């Protein structure tokens, strides 16, 4: 258990950043920066189709792929792109959140496996109070 709520605070900060960065032109910037042969990775088919259409309107041929941020190793199955491989901002945000959650789970596993019998392994009142400070 992350007794100090650090993981929850980092996750909350990441989510606040994602919300505050909405409508700031990140997708437009991405579309303007890609060139023929580039590959863009998305977490949703809807966003991939949308960006592919916008790139086509600009006359740029890009490959738009959908890979779960929870399983980025699947990107390796795609092989090398003709140009650059880029990740959409939504994909990156989801990847970071998944990484934070994995780290939180690993800490829980370490503490549970290394604590003696009869010792509280999970939620304590103090932890609940600390997490409540940072939960969104």
C-alpha atoms as an extended CHARMM CRD file, in Angstrom:
* protein
*
       136  EXT
         1         1  UNK       CA              0.0000000000        0.0000000000        0.0000000000  PROA      1               0.0000000000
         2         2  UNK       CA              1.2660000000        3.4260000000       -0.9030000000  PROA      2               0.0000000000
         3         3  UNK       CA              0.9600000000        4.6970000000        2.6540000000  PROA      3               0.0000000000
         4         4  UNK       CA              1.6270000000        8.2900000000        1.5850000000  PROA      4               0.0000000000
         5         5  UNK       CA             -0.7330000000        8.3890000000       -1.4010000000  PROA      5               0.0000000000
         6         6  UNK       CA              2.0480000000        9.3850000000       -3.8020000000  PROA      6               0.0000000000
         7         7  UNK       CA              0.7030000000        7.2240000000       -6.6380000000  PROA      7               0.0000000000
         8         8  UNK       CA             -2.7960000000        8.6460000000       -6.2250000000  PROA      8               0.0000000000
         9         9  UNK       CA             -1.4010000000       12.1940000000       -6.2420000000  PROA      9               0.0000000000
        10        10  UNK       CA              0.6300000000       11.5620000000       -9.4030000000  PROA      10              0.0000000000
        11        11  UNK       CA             -2.3790000000        9.9840000000      -11.1040000000  PROA      11              0.0000000000
        12        12  UNK       CA             -4.5970000000       12.9240000000      -10.1010000000  PROA      12              0.0000000000
        13        13  UNK       CA             -2.0330000000       15.4230000000      -11.4030000000  PROA      13              0.0000000000
        14        14  UNK       CA             -1.8230000000       13.5320000000      -14.6930000000  PROA      14              0.0000000000
        15        15  UNK       CA             -5.6050000000       13.5460000000      -15.0430000000  PROA      15              0.0000000000
        16        16  UNK       CA             -5.7730000000       17.2640000000      -14.2120000000  PROA      16              0.0000000000
        17        17  UNK       CA             -3.1330000000       17.9740000000      -16.8710000000  PROA      17              0.0000000000
        18        18  UNK       CA             -5.0930000000       15.9630000000      -19.4460000000  PROA      18              0.0000000000
        19        19  UNK       CA             -8.2620000000       17.8980000000      -18.6830000000  PROA      19              0.0000000000
        20        20  UNK       CA             -6.5630000000       21.3020000000      -18.6980000000  PROA      20              0.0000000000
        21        21  UNK       CA             -4.7850000000       20.5860000000      -22.0010000000  PROA      21              0.0000000000
        22        22  UNK       CA             -8.0220000000       19.8990000000      -23.8620000000  PROA      22              0.0000000000
        23        23  UNK       CA             -8.7570000000       22.1770000000      -26.8160000000  PROA      23              0.0000000000
        24        24  UNK       CA             -5.1890000000       23.5460000000      -26.9190000000  PROA      24              0.0000000000
        25        25  UNK       CA             -4.4090000000       22.4360000000      -30.4740000000  PROA      25              0.0000000000
        26        26  UNK       CA             -2.4220000000       19.2690000000      -29.8270000000  PROA      26              0.0000000000
        27        27  UNK       CA             -4.2030000000       17.3140000000      -32.5720000000  PROA      27              0.0000000000
        28        28  UNK       CA             -3.8250000000       20.1940000000      -35.0210000000  PROA      28              0.0000000000
        29        29  UNK       CA             -0.1360000000       20.4260000000      -34.1910000000  PROA      29              0.0000000000
        30        30  UNK       CA              0.2780000000       16.6940000000      -34.7700000000  PROA      30              0.0000000000
        31        31  UNK       CA             -1.5000000000       16.8520000000      -38.1230000000  PROA      31              0.0000000000
        32        32  UNK       CA              0.6370000000       19.7780000000      -39.2500000000  PROA      32              0.0000000000
        33        33  UNK       CA              3.8500000000       17.9840000000      -38.2830000000  PROA      33              0.0000000000
        34        34  UNK       CA              3.3370000000       14.6240000000      -40.0150000000  PROA      34              0.0000000000
        35        35  UNK       CA              4.7680000000       13.7290000000      -43.4060000000  PROA      35              0.0000000000
        36        36  UNK       CA              4.0220000000       11.0150000000      -45.9560000000  PROA      36              0.0000000000
        37        37  UNK       CA              4.9410000000        7.5950000000      -44.5440000000  PROA      37              0.0000000000
        38        38  UNK       CA              4.6250000000        8.5410000000      -40.8730000000  PROA      38              0.0000000000
        39        39  UNK       CA              2.6620000000        6.3070000000      -38.5120000000  PROA      39              0.0000000000
        40        40  UNK       CA              0.4580000000        7.6020000000      -35.7050000000  PROA      40              0.0000000000
        41        41  UNK       CA             -0.6390000000        5.3720000000      -32.8360000000  PROA      41              0.0000000000
        42        42  UNK       CA             -4.0670000000        5.8920000000      -31.2520000000  PROA      42              0.0000000000
        43        43  UNK       CA             -6.0400000000        4.2730000000      -28.4590000000  PROA      43              0.0000000000
        44        44  UNK       CA             -9.3770000000        4.5270000000      -30.3030000000  PROA      44              0.0000000000
        45        45  UNK       CA            -10.5290000000        3.7300000000      -33.8150000000  PROA      45              0.0000000000
        46        46  UNK       CA            -12.7210000000        6.8350000000      -33.8850000000  PROA      46              0.0000000000
        47        47  UNK       CA             -9.7940000000        9.1860000000      -33.2590000000  PROA      47              0.0000000000
        48        48  UNK       CA             -7.6050000000        7.2830000000      -35.7460000000  PROA      48              0.0000000000
        49        49  UNK       CA            -10.2260000000        7.6710000000      -38.4920000000  PROA      49              0.0000000000
        50        50  UNK       CA            -10.7000000000       11.3500000000      -37.6680000000  PROA      50              0.0000000000
        51        51  UNK       CA             -6.9860000000       12.1900000000      -37.8440000000  PROA      51              0.0000000000
        52        52  UNK       CA             -6.4560000000       10.0620000000      -40.9530000000  PROA      52              0.0000000000
        53        53  UNK       CA             -9.2060000000       12.0400000000      -42.7050000000  PROA      53              0.0000000000
        54        54  UNK       CA             -7.7060000000       15.3540000000      -41.5890000000  PROA      54              0.0000000000
        55        55  UNK       CA             -4.2820000000       14.2800000000      -42.8600000000  PROA      55              0.0000000000
        56        56  UNK       CA             -5.8080000000       13.1860000000      -46.1720000000  PROA      56              0.0000000000
        57        57  UNK       CA             -7.4560000000       16.6240000000      -46.4770000000  PROA      57              0.0000000000
        58        58  UNK       CA             -3.9640000000       18.0520000000      -46.1090000000  PROA      58              0.0000000000
        59        59  UNK       CA             -2.6980000000       15.6770000000      -48.8110000000  PROA      59              0.0000000000
        60        60  UNK       CA             -0.5170000000       13.6430000000      -46.4590000000  PROA      60              0.0000000000
        61        61  UNK       CA             -0.6150000000        9.8400000000      -46.4300000000  PROA      61              0.0000000000
        62        62  UNK       CA             -0.0890000000        8.4850000000      -42.9260000000  PROA      62              0.0000000000
        63        63  UNK       CA             -0.6660000000        5.1150000000      -41.3270000000  PROA      63              0.0000000000
        64        64  UNK       CA             -3.0210000000        5.3390000000      -38.3450000000  PROA      64              0.0000000000
        65        65  UNK       CA             -2.9490000000        2.3300000000      -36.0270000000  PROA      65              0.0000000000
        66        66  UNK       CA             -4.8290000000        1.4820000000      -32.8620000000  PROA      66              0.0000000000
        67        67  UNK       CA             -2.9260000000       -0.1650000000      -30.0070000000  PROA      67              0.0000000000
        68        68  UNK       CA             -3.9700000000       -0.2990000000      -26.3740000000  PROA      68              0.0000000000
        69        69  UNK       CA             -1.7710000000        1.8950000000      -24.1470000000  PROA      69              0.0000000000
        70        70  UNK       CA             -1.9410000000       -0.9450000000      -21.6160000000  PROA      70              0.0000000000
        71        71  UNK       CA             -0.1340000000       -3.2230000000      -24.1060000000  PROA      71              0.0000000000
        72        72  UNK       CA              2.4120000000       -1.0280000000      -25.9210000000  PROA      72              0.0000000000
        73        73  UNK       CA              4.5020000000       -4.0930000000      -26.7770000000  PROA      73              0.0000000000
        74        74  UNK       CA              1.9730000000       -4.7580000000      -29.5480000000  PROA      74              0.0000000000
        75        75  UNK       CA              3.5140000000       -1.8160000000      -31.4020000000  PROA      75              0.0000000000
        76        76  UNK       CA              6.5600000000       -3.9890000000      -32.0290000000  PROA      76              0.0000000000
        77        77  UNK       CA              4.4100000000       -6.3740000000      -34.0750000000  PROA      77              0.0000000000
        78        78  UNK       CA              3.7980000000       -3.5830000000      -36.6010000000  PROA      78              0.0000000000
        79        79  UNK       CA              7.3750000000       -3.4460000000      -37.7840000000  PROA      79              0.0000000000
        80        80  UNK       CA              9.2400000000       -0.3250000000      -38.8190000000  PROA      80              0.0000000000
        81        81  UNK       CA              7.3080000000        2.5480000000      -40.3570000000  PROA      81              0.0000000000
        82        82  UNK       CA              8.4450000000        4.1840000000      -43.5810000000  PROA      82              0.0000000000
        83        83  UNK       CA              8.7030000000        7.4630000000      -41.6760000000  PROA      83              0.0000000000
        84        84  UNK       CA              8.4150000000        8.3010000000      -37.9990000000  PROA      84              0.0000000000
        85        85  UNK       CA              6.1690000000        6.5800000000      -35.4880000000  PROA      85              0.0000000000
        86        86  UNK       CA              4.3180000000        9.0320000000      -33.2720000000  PROA      86              0.0000000000
        87        87  UNK       CA              1.8320000000        8.5800000000      -30.4560000000  PROA      87              0.0000000000
        88        88  UNK       CA             -1.3380000000       10.6610000000      -30.2120000000  PROA      88              0.0000000000
        89        89  UNK       CA             -1.6360000000       12.7560000000      -27.0390000000  PROA      89              0.0000000000
        90        90  UNK       CA             -4.5780000000       10.6790000000      -25.7740000000  PROA      90              0.0000000000
        91        91  UNK       CA             -2.5200000000        7.5130000000      -26.1780000000  PROA      91              0.0000000000
        92        92  UNK       CA              0.3890000000        9.0490000000      -24.2510000000  PROA      92              0.0000000000
        93        93  UNK       CA             -1.8840000000       10.2180000000      -21.4250000000  PROA      93              0.0000000000
        94        94  UNK       CA             -3.4670000000        6.7710000000      -21.1130000000  PROA      94              0.0000000000
        95        95  UNK       CA             -0.0430000000        5.1130000000      -21.2160000000  PROA      95              0.0000000000
        96        96  UNK       CA              1.1970000000        7.2370000000      -18.3140000000  PROA      96              0.0000000000
        97        97  UNK       CA             -1.9370000000        6.5530000000      -16.2650000000  PROA      97              0.0000000000
        98        98  UNK       CA             -1.5940000000        2.8030000000      -16.8910000000  PROA      98              0.0000000000
        99        99  UNK       CA              2.0900000000        2.9720000000      -15.8790000000  PROA      99              0.0000000000
       100       100  UNK       CA              1.2030000000        4.7760000000      -12.6490000000  PROA      100             0.0000000000
       101       101  UNK       CA             -1.4630000000        2.1790000000      -11.8730000000  PROA      101             0.0000000000
       102       102  UNK       CA              1.0160000000       -0.6550000000      -12.5680000000  PROA      102             0.0000000000
       103       103  UNK       CA              3.5060000000        0.9530000000      -10.1830000000  PROA      103             0.0000000000
       104       104  UNK       CA              0.8200000000        1.2730000000       -7.5030000000  PROA      104             0.0000000000
       105       105  UNK       CA             -0.1030000000       -2.4100000000       -7.9060000000  PROA      105             0.0000000000
       106       106  UNK       CA              3.5650000000       -3.4560000000       -7.7350000000  PROA      106             0.0000000000
       107       107  UNK       CA              4.0560000000       -1.5580000000       -4.4750000000  PROA      107             0.0000000000
       108       108  UNK       CA              0.9670000000       -3.2850000000       -3.0600000000  PROA      108             0.0000000000
       109       109  UNK       CA              2.3560000000       -6.6730000000       -4.1580000000  PROA      109             0.0000000000
       110       110  UNK       CA              5.7940000000       -6.0210000000       -2.6250000000  PROA      110             0.0000000000
       111       111  UNK       CA              4.2980000000       -4.9690000000        0.6810000000  PROA      111             0.0000000000
       112       112  UNK       CA              1.8220000000       -7.8480000000        0.8050000000  PROA      112             0.0000000000
       113       113  UNK       CA              4.4600000000      -10.4650000000       -0.0360000000  PROA      113             0.0000000000
       114       114  UNK       CA              7.0350000000       -9.0710000000        2.3760000000  PROA      114             0.0000000000
       115       115  UNK       CA              4.7670000000       -8.4340000000        5.3830000000  PROA      115             0.0000000000
       116       116  UNK       CA              4.3500000000      -10.9910000000        8.1480000000  PROA      116             0.0000000000
       117       117  UNK       CA              1.1630000000      -12.8620000000        8.9490000000  PROA      117             0.0000000000
       118       118  UNK       CA             -1.3830000000      -11.0000000000       11.0090000000  PROA      118             0.0000000000
       119       119  UNK       CA             -0.0620000000       -7.6630000000        9.8190000000  PROA      119             0.0000000000
       120       120  UNK       CA             -2.5970000000       -5.5160000000        7.9790000000  PROA      120             0.0000000000
       121       121  UNK       CA             -1.7650000000       -5.7800000000        4.2900000000  PROA      121             0.0000000000
       122       122  UNK       CA             -4.3820000000       -3.5220000000        2.8080000000  PROA      122             0.0000000000
       123       123  UNK       CA             -6.4480000000       -0.4630000000        3.4870000000  PROA      123             0.0000000000
       124       124  UNK       CA             -5.9380000000        1.3030000000        6.7800000000  PROA      124             0.0000000000
       125       125  UNK       CA             -7.8050000000        4.3160000000        8.0840000000  PROA      125             0.0000000000
       126       126  UNK       CA             -4.7360000000        6.5240000000        7.6700000000  PROA      126             0.0000000000
       127       127  UNK       CA             -4.2010000000        5.3700000000        4.0690000000  PROA      127             0.0000000000
       128       128  UNK       CA             -7.8460000000        6.0420000000        3.2610000000  PROA      128             0.0000000000
       129       129  UNK       CA             -7.5260000000        9.5760000000        4.6070000000  PROA      129             0.0000000000
       130       130  UNK       CA             -4.3130000000       10.1760000000        2.6280000000  PROA      130             0.0000000000
       131       131  UNK       CA             -5.8060000000        8.8300000000       -0.6030000000  PROA      131             0.0000000000
       132       132  UNK       CA             -8.9190000000       10.9520000000       -0.1450000000  PROA      132             0.0000000000
       133       133  UNK       CA             -6.7340000000       14.0640000000       -0.2580000000  PROA      133             0.0000000000
       134       134  UNK       CA             -5.5560000000       13.2140000000       -3.7730000000  PROA      134             0.0000000000
       135       135  UNK       CA             -8.4680000000       11.3930000000       -5.3610000000  PROA      135             0.0000000000
       136       136  UNK       CA            -10.1680000000       13.1740000000       -8.2120000000  PROA      136             0.0000000000
